[in-house]
Amino acid sequence: MIFVDTNYFLAWLLEERDQQHRQAKELFQSAAAGKKKLVSSAIVFFEVYWVLTSFYGKKKTEVIEVLNNLLKLSFIKWESRDLLVEAMATFGKTNLDLEDSYNLAFIRKYKIKSVKTFDKHLQKMC
């Protein structure tokens, strides 16, 4: 199993046609062909989101499409994939940011009864 970090996803997604892009593309193609098993973390998922929005200035709708497509890739095992999928659904239809959408998914999954937060949007959704 191979852990994939943020920079590999970004090199593949941004298609800057350099050596890093070629290496990332080869890895993902190999995994798609069943030759390699890939795994990544929720932290990496959030880092991809952060870099795309803050550094590259991508719009929310663009980022939602990219992140949902990453979650659909059957050759990548995501840590807490179920929570990420639910978070993306909430993120796409509310004013919550992705982090709070994930927290809401966590709260719901574990049936947490009490939430202490000063975030009015999150509190309202709980």
Secondary structure, 3 states (H helix, E strand, C coil): CEECCHHHHHHHHHCCCCHHHHHHHHHHHHHHCCCCCEEECHHHHHHHHHHHHHHCCCCHHHHHHHHHHHHHCCCEEECCHHHHHHHHHHHHHCCCCHHHHHHHHHHHHCCCCCCCCCCHHHHHHC
